[in-house]
Amino acid sequence: MSRTRDVTFLLLDDFSHIAFACAVEPLRIANLLQGEDIYRWRLASVSGKTAVCSNRTVTLVDQGLEPLPHRSSLFLVSGQNVGERATPEVLSFIRRERARGTRIGAICSAAHILASAGLLDGRRAAIHWSFHDSFQENFPDVQLCKNVFVADEIFVTASGGTAAADLMLHLIGESHGNDLAVAVADMMVYSGVRTANAPQQISLQARHGIRNPHIAEAIRLLNESAPYYLQTSEIARKIGISTRQLERLFQKHLKVSPKKFAINQKLMKARNLLLQTEQSVSEIALACGYESPSHFIRTYQSRYGVTPHNQRVCGDNPQAVFQSV
């Protein structure tokens, strides 16, 4: 019986190039180190000819949405504009392959596709952190996992970027032993291999060089109370310091007040929902803790220099997406 495992990557337009490379290269290196083809892969797209990634690179593919070889694995790879990629044609293909017994995984934003197909209800799944807000709004029955990947479910999912490499190294280790997985990581000069429960983002404390336990606890309390954030005085009381001391700590380490920090968190969530969902401005305002849409609109325009409506019309602005609070 052949040891070769068949893998198909379905590349959906605007897919993440780094996530795809991090998924396929560990398989190539595993073959190289083993001296035989323990993995064989093909590329698919909706057109059956090419797929265009988010950096506009065009990739030639091997097939369209035809049936896959028996006992093949299928990985969906997507990126920006994932909602537009969950077409009836794509969802039908995924459901057919699931019915045929194909093992299916999703990388970067592609858990959105699986959820749209109704395959993730009641299951744990990972998706890139920038899609967390819209994913939770659209698929409340899915147990969103905020770590780098989920491999202990029927549908394996990775959050994108180098997390795809972490997932593939995990799967290589499962099938061929940890020694091979470690050797592949060494060939990739990838010394920071993460387990499934590793966080996707660098902690706020590490990002800003903060080691103050009061700020760490205050941020935890703020996040737990979202979107109706606790008052600064209540947070200070819970962590046992004065309101004035808490405000001084935030200004010193984060250059904002606790209240401003909470407002920025709400507005970042609102921005994600505007760009990634079809919810109305009023619905987004409510989801982000604003009782009055007009108050939300004024606050949003003050923060981003554009109204929520015009933000949606004009689309994304990469500088604002990664602007830190």
Secondary structure, DSSP 8 states (H G I E B T S, - for coil): ----EEEEEEE-TTB-HHHHHHHHHHHHHHHHHHTS-SEEEEEE-SSSSEEEBTT--EEE-SBSS----TT-EEEEE-BTTHHHH--HHHHHHHHHHHHTT-EEEEETTTHHHHHHTT--TTSEEE--GGGHHHHHHH-TTSEEE-BSEE-SSSSEEE-STTHHHHHHHHHHHHHH-HHHHHHHHHHTT------TTSBSS--HHHHTT---HHHHHHHHHHHHHTTS---HHHHHHHHTS-HHHHHHHHHHHHSS-HHHHHHHHHHHHHHHHHHH----HHHHHHHTT-S-HHHHHHHHHHHHSS-HHHHHHH---HHHHT---
